[in-house]
């Protein structure tokens, strides 16, 4: 017993030490960034920078976790709580994987090989996501870690830990967890069948049924609380708008006004209002509500569906096959997309498990059948996102992380068996060598991305400094002018109320924006932009003809006067009535 406790404590220390070294090494090489401006806005809402008070309704997350994070912002007003939370989730996943691997594998050499692979995998594959943090990929890491713990663990404490991780990931981004859930289900199925064959069948059946019930009841409770929290005020109307906007901007293409005049006239949108949809500044128009947005999204979908589904599937199959076997080096952080080394890691893991399974007759047949079903499920998930044409790396890398770590869980279980370690250990050694080749590429890509972001964000820093120095004014920022900005974590954290907002985006027309407008004495965007202390911020390369045309169409003659220029890239424009 004493020896077991010492080993457990030692494994915890080793896992924590390895995780800390990776974290500190990355911190020494790079600044941490919020990957997208979506995360920046979420942070602003939670911290109180958006409305002046930390808000529990974060829109993108389910209410319970938003409420908890906003509470910590109230307790620690000057801290970057949201950034800390995401980093804890990501590095916490790595710690749990290291810890479980050390606990699971008895063979010393196999244990060393497995941990080295995990380190190499973290640096060669995940490094960019550690540096440029995004909540979608963070959820995938948690879902993958839960699958790994299901495959490799046992006992009540393990079941509780898995439930907590799944519930947390569901709260952070429910859509991504649901996409990852088939992998978690496959992990649960693998472990249930192996335990069922080896133990007391009645007891095992009871334990797993209860586990599944508790897990799904927890998900229902989380969603139920969220539904209740968004059931009052204007939240139901806004949620409808949010869903319609997501459908239109994320999955469809906005139809041009020219050629679709009959449709737009039928729903009461003229050409200047349609232009607001194209440049995402639809917040200017009060008439663009959930009903209008929903009708445009449905019409856009009907146009897209004119391309027969078999044609779309055939096109997606070609992409899928290409992405299975394309092993080039990554050229940049996101585009052009390159799936290596993820894809060959997964391929070699499949082969290692397959050959290890061939050495066993009965259990080997089950393992091979399981691999076939797993591959079919992963293919269906990939086809779903490719047919939907929504495949950013925060989603695709998330899928591959979860699949890879699930497969590694199976390999880790096999690595202590003498009759199978030649295949599993050999496969992992091969992966270590091949993944090491990609580490310089991963470092160079992350470094290049950091230079690009620093160059892009420098003018934005000057812009927001300028806005902050003019607290007597309010600044409305053109949406596409704002999208290139990705904020550094943990740098000059300021959670005070911001005197600016964007003219559209996913928080537009929400009760949160109502609160922000009220805080500055405004009732709507259209009239506020014409007040004495309000200004438009737009990139120097962008035209403002759409704004003049829009107000003219509303019977309001306006003049635009350039009040200032920031960093040679942004124009500060005073909009006045003629």
C-alpha positions as semicolon CSV with decimal commas, in nm:
position;residue;x (nm);y (nm);z (nm)
1;X;0,000;0,000;0,000
2;X;0,278;0,243;0,094
3;X;0,465;0,160;-0,226
4;X;0,149;0,222;-0,429
5;X;0,097;0,563;-0,267
6;X;0,459;0,658;-0,332
7;X;0,427;0,562;-0,698
8;X;0,104;0,759;-0,730
9;X;0,264;1,068;-0,575
10;X;0,573;1,026;-0,792
11;X;0,360;0,995;-1,107
12;X;0,168;1,309;-1,014
13;X;0,493;1,500;-0,965
14;X;0,641;1,372;-1,292
15;X;0,323;1,453;-1,488
16;X;0,302;1,800;-1,333
17;X;0,671;1,860;-1,400
18;X;0,648;1,761;-1,768
19;X;0,338;1,976;-1,813
20;X;0,506;2,273;-1,644
21;X;0,817;2,240;-1,861
22;X;0,606;2,240;-2,180
23;X;0,402;2,538;-2,059
24;X;0,705;2,741;-1,952
25;X;0,897;2,658;-2,268
26;X;0,610;2,778;-2,486
27;X;0,569;3,088;-2,269
28;X;0,942;3,160;-2,308
29;X;0,920;3,136;-2,688
30;X;0,587;3,307;-2,752
31;X;0,323;3,543;-2,622
32;X;-0,014;3,379;-2,567
33;X;-0,294;3,506;-2,792
34;X;-0,668;3,470;-2,812
35;X;-0,681;3,306;-3,153
36;X;-0,991;3,487;-3,280
37;X;-1,175;3,809;-3,206
38;X;-1,466;3,586;-3,098
39;X;-1,270;3,491;-2,787
40;X;-1,177;3,855;-2,731
41;X;-1,543;3,956;-2,730
42;X;-1,631;3,664;-2,501
43;X;-1,359;3,781;-2,264
44;X;-1,490;4,138;-2,280
45;X;-1,844;4,025;-2,199
46;X;-1,736;3,806;-1,908
47;X;-1,495;4,062;-1,766
48;X;-1,731;4,359;-1,782
49;X;-1,538;4,547;-2,049
50;X;-1,839;4,526;-2,278
51;X;-2,123;4,641;-2,053
52;X;-1,939;4,774;-1,749
53;X;-2,033;4,476;-1,529
54;X;-1,917;4,112;-1,565
55;X;-2,200;3,941;-1,751
56;X;-2,318;3,586;-1,687
57;X;-2,492;3,568;-2,026
58;X;-2,200;3,507;-2,259
59;X;-2,414;3,388;-2,554
60;X;-2,153;3,144;-2,690
61;X;-2,113;2,942;-2,370
62;X;-2,387;2,781;-2,165
63;X;-2,500;2,989;-1,871
64;X;-2,355;2,795;-1,572
65;X;-1,990;2,826;-1,681
66;X;-2,040;3,187;-1,795
67;X;-2,186;3,273;-1,457
68;X;-1,894;3,108;-1,278
69;X;-1,627;3,284;-1,486
70;X;-1,803;3,620;-1,451
71;X;-1,812;3,565;-1,074
72;X;-1,434;3,519;-1,070
73;X;-1,402;3,842;-1,269
74;X;-1,598;4,017;-0,993
75;X;-1,359;3,873;-0,734
76;X;-1,040;3,938;-0,936
77;X;-1,122;4,250;-1,135
78;X;-0,777;4,303;-1,283
79;X;-0,709;3,944;-1,391
80;X;-0,749;3,776;-1,730
81;X;-0,971;3,507;-1,583
82;X;-1,099;3,376;-1,917
83;X;-0,748;3,337;-2,058
84;X;-0,632;3,161;-1,742
85;X;-0,937;2,933;-1,759
86;X;-0,864;2,824;-2,118
87;X;-0,497;2,760;-2,043
88;X;-0,582;2,558;-1,731
89;X;-0,821;2,346;-1,939
90;X;-0,561;2,279;-2,208
91;X;-0,261;2,210;-1,988
92;X;-0,483;2,028;-1,740
93;X;-0,573;1,786;-2,020
94;X;-0,206;1,718;-2,089
95;X;-0,139;1,664;-1,718
96;X;-0,421;1,409;-1,695
97;X;-0,293;1,224;-2,002
98;X;0,065;1,213;-1,868
99;X;-0,055;1,107;-1,525
100;X;-0,279;0,828;-1,652
101;X;-0,009;0,694;-1,886
102;X;0,240;0,673;-1,600
103;X;-0,015;0,497;-1,380
104;X;-0,130;0,255;-1,648
105;X;0,183;0,112;-1,810
106;X;0,381;-0,123;-1,584
107;X;0,667;-0,193;-1,824
108;X;0,932;0,073;-1,757
109;X;1,062;0,099;-2,113
110;X;0,711;0,110;-2,260
111;X;0,620;0,381;-2,008
112;X;0,918;0,595;-2,112
113;X;0,842;0,549;-2,482
114;X;0,474;0,642;-2,430
115;X;0,553;0,959;-2,234
116;X;0,817;1,070;-2,486
117;X;0,562;1,031;-2,762
118;X;0,310;1,241;-2,570
119;X;0,567;1,517;-2,525
120;X;0,663;1,508;-2,892
121;X;0,295;1,499;-2,990
122;X;0,221;1,803;-2,771
123;X;0,502;2,006;-2,927
124;X;0,483;1,880;-3,286
125;X;0,105;1,891;-3,320
126;X;-0,059;2,103;-3,052
127;X;0,196;2,383;-3,009
128;X;0,011;2,632;-3,229
129;X;-0,310;2,577;-3,034
130;X;-0,128;2,627;-2,705
131;X;-0,005;2,964;-2,830
132;X;-0,314;3,079;-3,021
133;X;-0,586;2,969;-2,784
134;X;-0,944;2,913;-2,901
135;X;-1,227;2,770;-2,698
136;X;-1,345;2,533;-2,973
137;X;-1,017;2,341;-2,982
138;X;-1,000;2,354;-2,602
139;X;-1,331;2,167;-2,590
140;X;-1,193;1,907;-2,832
141;X;-0,894;1,857;-2,602
142;X;-1,126;1,800;-2,308
143;X;-1,344;1,557;-2,505
144;X;-1,037;1,365;-2,624
145;X;-0,896;1,353;-2,272
146;X;-1,227;1,217;-2,143
147;X;-1,217;0,944;-2,410
148;X;-0,859;0,860;-2,311
149;X;-0,955;0,834;-1,944
150;X;-1,249;0,607;-2,029
151;X;-1,024;0,374;-2,228
152;X;-0,744;0,362;-1,972
153;X;-0,910;0,406;-1,632
154;X;-1,142;0,227;-1,397
155;X;-1,324;0,282;-1,072
156;X;-1,575;0,532;-0,940
157;X;-1,329;0,823;-0,921
158;X;-1,244;0,780;-1,290
159;X;-1,611;0,777;-1,386
160;X;-1,671;1,095;-1,186
161;X;-1,371;1,266;-1,346
162;X;-1,490;1,173;-1,695
163;X;-1,837;1,309;-1,622
164;X;-1,695;1,637;-1,492
165;X;-1,476;1,683;-1,801
166;X;-1,762;1,605;-2,040
167;X;-1,999;1,839;-1,855
168;X;-1,740;2,117;-1,851
169;X;-1,667;2,082;-2,222
170;X;-2,042;2,084;-2,295
171;X;-2,079;2,405;-2,097
172;X;-1,790;2,574;-2,277
173;X;-1,910;2,488;-2,628
174;X;-2,195;2,244;-2,658
175;X;-2,183;2,218;-3,040
176;X;-1,820;2,107;-3,041
177;X;-1,875;1,855;-2,762
178;X;-2,167;1,705;-2,952
179;X;-1,943;1,671;-3,260
180;X;-1,682;1,492;-3,045
181;X;-1,939;1,279;-2,859
182;X;-1,929;0,987;-3,107
183;X;-1,559;0,940;-3,025
184;X;-1,635;0,951;-2,653
185;X;-1,913;0,700;-2,715
186;X;-1,674;0,470;-2,899
187;X;-1,433;0,488;-2,604
188;X;-1,719;0,404;-2,367
189;X;-1,825;0,114;-2,592
190;X;-1,472;-0,026;-2,615
191;X;-1,427;-0,023;-2,241
192;X;-1,773;-0,164;-2,172
193;X;-1,722;-0,460;-2,405
194;X;-1,374;-0,543;-2,274
195;X;-1,487;-0,517;-1,911
196;X;-1,808;-0,710;-1,985
197;X;-1,614;-1,002;-2,132
198;X;-1,363;-1,013;-1,848
199;X;-1,571;-0,952;-1,534
200;X;-1,902;-0,997;-1,359
201;X;-2,142;-0,927;-1,647
202;X;-2,439;-0,821;-1,436
203;X;-2,230;-0,585;-1,222
204;X;-2,052;-0,438;-1,524
205;X;-2,381;-0,381;-1,703
206;X;-2,527;-0,204;-1,400
207;X;-2,220;0,016;-1,351
208;X;-2,206;0,128;-1,715
209;X;-2,578;0,190;-1,744
210;X;-2,569;0,406;-1,431
211;X;-2,263;0,587;-1,563
212;X;-2,437;0,665;-1,893
213;X;-2,754;0,781;-1,715
214;X;-2,564;1,012;-1,480
215;X;-2,360;1,153;-1,768
216;X;-2,659;1,235;-1,985
217;X;-2,868;1,361;-1,694
218;X;-2,583;1,603;-1,621
219;X;-2,588;1,725;-1,981
220;X;-2,965;1,772;-1,964
221;X;-2,937;1,968;-1,638
222;X;-2,665;2,193;-1,787
223;X;-2,877;2,263;-2,094
224;X;-3,188;2,307;-1,883
225;X;-3,027;2,575;-1,670
226;X;-2,910;2,751;-1,986
227;X;-3,258;2,742;-2,138
228;X;-3,408;2,892;-1,822
229;X;-3,137;3,161;-1,804
230;X;-3,213;3,273;-2,160
231;X;-3,593;3,253;-2,131
232;X;-3,665;3,609;-2,019
233;X;-3,617;3,967;-2,134
234;X;-3,530;3,981;-2,506
235;X;-3,309;3,673;-2,495
236;X;-3,550;3,433;-2,675
237;X;-3,582;3,677;-2,968
238;X;-3,209;3,730;-2,975
239;X;-3,134;3,355;-2,965
240;X;-3,349;3,316;-3,276
241;X;-3,153;3,595;-3,441
242;X;-2,824;3,439;-3,331
243;X;-2,915;3,100;-3,478
244;X;-3,028;3,255;-3,807
245;X;-2,713;3,467;-3,826
246;X;-2,496;3,161;-3,760
247;X;-2,670;2,968;-4,037
248;X;-2,631;3,255;-4,283
249;X;-2,273;3,360;-4,215
250;X;-2,117;3,026;-4,119
251;X;-2,288;2,784;-4,355
252;X;-2,444;2,978;-4,643
253;X;-2,353;3,249;-4,892
254;X;-2,551;3,573;-4,883
255;X;-2,738;3,607;-5,217
256;X;-2,656;3,921;-5,419
257;X;-2,927;4,180;-5,440
258;X;-2,898;4,196;-5,817
259;X;-3,078;3,894;-5,953
260;X;-3,265;3,836;-5,627
261;X;-3,461;4,161;-5,612
262;X;-3,797;3,985;-5,601
263;X;-3,704;3,791;-5,289
264;X;-3,551;4,087;-5,106
265;X;-3,845;4,313;-5,197
266;X;-4,084;4,048;-5,061
267;X;-3,922;4,065;-4,716
268;X;-3,882;4,444;-4,717
269;X;-3,505;4,480;-4,773
270;X;-3,370;4,727;-5,026
271;X;-3,025;4,728;-5,183
272;X;-2,864;4,947;-4,914
273;X;-2,995;4,719;-4,638
274;X;-2,870;4,407;-4,817
275;X;-2,530;4,574;-4,835
276;X;-2,533;4,586;-4,453
277;X;-2,565;4,208;-4,453
278;X;-2,266;4,178;-4,684
279;X;-2,038;4,402;-4,478
280;X;-2,179;4,257;-4,152
281;X;-2,284;4,601;-4,026
282;X;-2,650;4,498;-3,998
283;X;-2,670;4,650;-3,650
284;X;-2,737;4,986;-3,817
285;X;-3,082;4,872;-3,928
286;X;-3,346;4,799;-3,667
287;X;-3,562;4,622;-3,927
288;X;-3,311;4,338;-3,969
289;X;-3,443;4,113;-3,696
290;X;-3,454;3,737;-3,639
291;X;-3,741;3,692;-3,885
292;X;-3,562;3,877;-4,166
293;X;-3,231;3,706;-4,094
294;X;-3,402;3,368;-4,085
295;X;-3,572;3,425;-4,420
296;X;-3,244;3,530;-4,584
297;X;-3,068;3,225;-4,439
298;X;-3,345;2,992;-4,562
299;X;-3,336;3,149;-4,909
300;X;-2,956;3,120;-4,923
301;X;-2,985;2,755;-4,819
302;X;-3,240;2,686;-5,092
303;X;-2,999;2,829;-5,351
304;X;-2,714;2,618;-5,217
305;X;-2,932;2,308;-5,229
306;X;-2,976;2,358;-5,602
307;X;-2,641;2,178;-5,619
308;X;-2,753;1,813;-5,583
309;X;-2,645;1,646;-5,259
310;X;-2,475;1,358;-5,447
311;X;-2,254;1,614;-5,622
312;X;-2,166;1,780;-5,292
313;X;-2,092;1,442;-5,132
314;X;-1,874;1,337;-5,425
315;X;-1,677;1,660;-5,394
316;X;-1,639;1,610;-5,018
317;X;-1,520;1,250;-5,065
318;X;-1,241;1,374;-5,291
319;X;-1,132;1,624;-5,026
320;X;-1,154;1,361;-4,754
321;X;-0,938;1,107;-4,938
322;X;-0,681;1,375;-5,018
323;X;-0,663;1,482;-4,655
324;X;-0,613;1,123;-4,543
325;X;-0,286;1,080;-4,731
326;X;-0,142;1,429;-4,786
327;X;0,170;1,451;-4,565
328;X;0,320;1,789;-4,654
329;X;0,471;2,035;-4,408
330;X;0,256;2,313;-4,270
331;X;0,308;2,641;-4,454
332;X;0,125;2,868;-4,213
333;X;-0,084;2,839;-3,899
334;X;-0,422;2,790;-4,066
335;X;-0,424;2,835;-4,445
336;X;-0,340;2,656;-4,668
337;X;-0,462;2,370;-4,449
338;X;-0,223;2,081;-4,390
339;X;-0,329;1,785;-4,178
340;X;0,018;1,640;-4,127
341;X;0,151;1,519;-3,890
342;X;-0,194;1,449;-3,744
343;X;-0,310;1,225;-4,028
344;X;-0,007;0,996;-4,044
345;X;0,000;0,967;-3,664
346;X;-0,357;0,841;-3,676
347;X;-0,282;0,608;-3,968
348;X;0,018;0,448;-3,795
349;X;-0,182;0,407;-3,474
350;X;-0,452;0,220;-3,664
351;X;-0,187;-0,007;-3,817
352;X;-0,008;-0,066;-3,485
353;X;-0,331;-0,169;-3,315
354;X;-0,433;-0,382;-3,614
355;X;-0,109;-0,583;-3,619
356;X;-0,108;-0,616;-3,241
357;X;-0,464;-0,749;-3,260
358;X;-0,367;-1,014;-3,514
359;X;-0,163;-1,188;-3,244
360;X;-0,483;-1,257;-3,050
361;X;-0,766;-1,462;-3,197
362;X;-1,082;-1,382;-2,999
363;X;-0,993;-1,038;-2,861
364;X;-0,808;-0,962;-3,183
365;X;-1,124;-1,005;-3,389
366;X;-1,310;-0,767;-3,160
367;X;-1,030;-0,506;-3,183
368;X;-1,016;-0,523;-3,562
369;X;-1,395;-0,492;-3,585
370;X;-1,380;-0,200;-3,343
371;X;-1,120;-0,023;-3,560
372;X;-1,342;-0,068;-3,864
373;X;-1,643;0,084;-3,687
374;X;-1,428;0,368;-3,548
375;X;-1,297;0,449;-3,895
376;X;-1,650;0,453;-4,036
377;X;-1,764;0,692;-3,762
378;X;-1,467;0,924;-3,808
379;X;-1,532;0,923;-4,183
380;X;-1,897;1,020;-4,128
381;X;-1,791;1,306;-3,898
382;X;-1,543;1,430;-4,155
383;X;-1,800;1,406;-4,433
384;X;-2,042;1,605;-4,219
385;X;-1,806;1,900;-4,187
386;X;-1,673;1,878;-4,545
387;X;-2,020;1,862;-4,701
388;X;-2,117;2,156;-4,480
389;X;-1,799;2,335;-4,597
390;X;-1,717;2,435;-4,240
391;X;-1,372;2,293;-4,166
392;X;-1,138;2,542;-3,990
393;X;-0,843;2,386;-3,808
394;X;-0,998;2,450;-3,468
395;X;-1,254;2,187;-3,576
396;X;-1,045;1,951;-3,792
397;X;-0,749;1,945;-3,553
398;X;-0,998;1,890;-3,273
399;X;-1,138;1,586;-3,451
400;X;-0,790;1,449;-3,511
401;X;-0,674;1,514;-3,154
402;X;-0,970;1,325;-3,012
403;X;-0,927;1,032;-3,251
404;X;-0,550;1,015;-3,198
405;X;-0,572;1,024;-2,819
406;X;-0,848;0,760;-2,821
407;X;-0,630;0,531;-3,034
408;X;-0,333;0,603;-2,810
409;X;-0,543;0,497;-2,512
410;X;-0,591;0,156;-2,674
411;X;-0,219;0,134;-2,750
412;X;-0,129;0,232;-2,392
413;X;-0,342;-0,057;-2,264
414;X;-0,157;-0,294;-2,494
415;X;0,197;-0,172;-2,426
416;X;0,242;-0,370;-2,106
417;X;0,154;-0,699;-2,273
418;X;0,462;-0,892;-2,383
419;X;0,292;-1,052;-2,681
420;X;0,183;-0,716;-2,825
421;X;0,449;-0,466;-2,723
422;X;0,660;-0,535;-3,034
423;X;0,384;-0,379;-3,247
424;X;0,263;-0,109;-3,013
425;X;0,603;0,002;-2,888
426;X;0,745;-0,022;-3,238
427;X;0,460;0,190;-3,375
428;X;0,506;0,455;-3,109
429;X;0,883;0,465;-3,164
430;X;0,820;0,520;-3,535
431;X;0,577;0,799;-3,451
432;X;0,830;0,965;-3,222
433;X;1,087;0,975;-3,501
434;X;0,842;1,101;-3,764
435;X;0,682;1,360;-3,536
436;X;1,024;1,491;-3,431
437;X;1,078;1,583;-3,795
438;X;0,776;1,812;-3,774
439;X;0,876;1,995;-3,454
440;X;1,102;2,252;-3,630
441;X;0,816;2,314;-3,874
442;X;0,569;2,361;-3,586
443;X;0,802;2,605;-3,411
444;X;0,872;2,800;-3,730
445;X;0,503;2,822;-3,821
446;X;0,412;2,942;-3,472
447;X;0,696;3,193;-3,479
448;X;0,595;3,321;-3,824
449;X;0,236;3,353;-3,708
450;X;0,352;3,550;-3,404
451;X;0,542;3,793;-3,629
452;X;0,240;3,835;-3,856
453;X;0,009;3,895;-3,561
454;X;0,247;4,143;-3,401
455;X;0,268;4,332;-3,730
456;X;-0,108;4,325;-3,785
457;X;-0,198;4,405;-3,425
458;X;0,042;4,696;-3,376
459;X;-0,186;4,945;-3,559
460;X;-0,484;4,806;-3,365
461;X;-0,301;4,864;-3,038
462;X;-0,251;5,226;-3,139
463;X;-0,617;5,250;-3,241
464;X;-0,747;5,117;-2,910
465;X;-0,501;5,335;-2,719
466;X;-0,639;5,635;-2,908
467;X;-0,998;5,534;-2,831
468;X;-0,911;5,482;-2,465
469;X;-0,759;5,828;-2,447
470;X;-1,084;5,984;-2,572
471;X;-1,328;5,856;-2,312
472;X;-1,565;6,145;-2,383
473;X;-1,640;5,994;-2,724
474;X;-1,793;5,670;-2,848
475;X;-1,658;5,480;-3,150
476;X;-1,851;5,251;-3,381
477;X;-1,613;5,020;-3,565
478;X;-1,686;4,873;-3,905
479;X;-1,706;4,494;-3,854
480;X;-1,454;4,386;-4,116
481;X;-1,217;4,656;-3,994
482;X;-1,215;4,480;-3,655
483;X;-1,176;4,114;-3,755
484;X;-0,798;4,099;-3,802
485;X;-0,729;4,186;-3,441
486;X;-0,627;3,902;-3,207
487;X;-0,550;4,020;-2,856
488;X;-0,261;3,902;-2,643
489;X;-0,348;3,722;-2,323
490;X;-0,204;3,846;-1,994
491;X;-0,070;4,171;-2,144
492;X;-0,191;4,506;-2,002
493;X;-0,518;4,354;-1,883
494;X;-0,781;4,625;-1,849
495;X;-1,137;4,519;-1,766
496;X;-1,286;4,868;-1,750
497;X;-1,582;4,965;-1,970
498;X;-1,483;5,009;-2,337
499;X;-1,614;5,317;-2,520
500;X;-1,649;5,136;-2,852
501;X;-1,843;4,858;-3,019
502;X;-1,874;4,704;-3,365
503;X;-2,165;4,766;-3,604
504;X;-2,257;4,397;-3,629
505;X;-2,120;4,061;-3,522
506;X;-2,268;3,784;-3,309
507;X;-2,350;3,997;-3,002
508;X;-2,528;4,259;-3,211
509;X;-2,891;4,333;-3,111
510;X;-2,853;4,132;-2,790
511;X;-2,966;4,249;-2,445
512;X;-2,594;4,292;-2,376
513;X;-2,567;4,547;-2,653
514;X;-2,885;4,712;-2,525
515;X;-2,711;4,749;-2,188
516;X;-2,401;4,895;-2,353
517;X;-2,605;5,145;-2,552
518;X;-2,792;5,244;-2,236
519;X;-2,465;5,291;-2,047
520;X;-2,366;5,558;-2,299
521;X;-2,711;5,713;-2,328
522;X;-2,806;5,568;-2,666
523;X;-3,124;5,393;-2,779
524;X;-3,009;5,246;-3,112
525;X;-2,704;5,241;-3,339
526;X;-2,852;5,432;-3,630
527;X;-2,930;5,745;-3,428
528;X;-2,628;5,716;-3,199
529;X;-2,386;5,742;-3,489
530;X;-2,526;6,087;-3,565
531;X;-2,474;6,227;-3,215
532;X;-2,206;6,484;-3,135
533;X;-1,961;6,252;-2,957
534;X;-1,994;5,942;-3,178
535;X;-1,748;5,847;-3,451
536;X;-1,708;5,579;-3,717
537;X;-1,383;5,381;-3,735
538;X;-1,305;5,219;-4,069
539;X;-0,994;5,088;-4,243
540;X;-0,839;5,337;-4,483
541;X;-0,880;5,098;-4,776
542;X;-1,255;5,052;-4,725
543;X;-1,521;5,266;-4,890
544;X;-1,787;5,450;-4,693
545;X;-2,027;5,485;-4,988
546;X;-2,251;5,217;-4,837
547;X;-2,304;5,429;-4,525
548;X;-2,400;5,742;-4,720
549;X;-2,632;5,538;-4,943
550;X;-2,797;5,376;-4,643
551;X;-2,874;5,700;-4,460
552;X;-2,986;5,868;-4,782
553;X;-3,226;5,580;-4,841
554;X;-3,369;5,647;-4,495
555;X;-3,425;6,011;-4,589
556;X;-3,128;6,136;-4,383
557;X;-2,866;6,340;-4,565
558;X;-2,525;6,301;-4,403
559;X;-2,173;6,431;-4,448
560;X;-1,857;6,245;-4,354
561;X;-1,558;6,438;-4,219
562;X;-1,229;6,271;-4,138
563;X;-1,145;6,369;-3,781
564;X;-0,822;6,173;-3,750
565;X;-0,606;5,896;-3,895
566;X;-0,448;5,630;-3,676
567;X;-0,129;5,442;-3,768
568;X;-0,190;5,528;-4,133
569;X;-0,452;5,251;-4,145
570;X;-0,767;5,364;-3,968
571;X;-0,986;5,664;-4,039
572;X;-1,182;5,826;-3,758
573;X;-1,488;5,974;-3,926
574;X;-1,745;6,217;-3,792
575;X;-2,090;6,148;-3,933
576;X;-2,312;6,457;-3,935
577;X;-2,655;6,539;-4,071
578;X;-2,652;6,786;-4,360
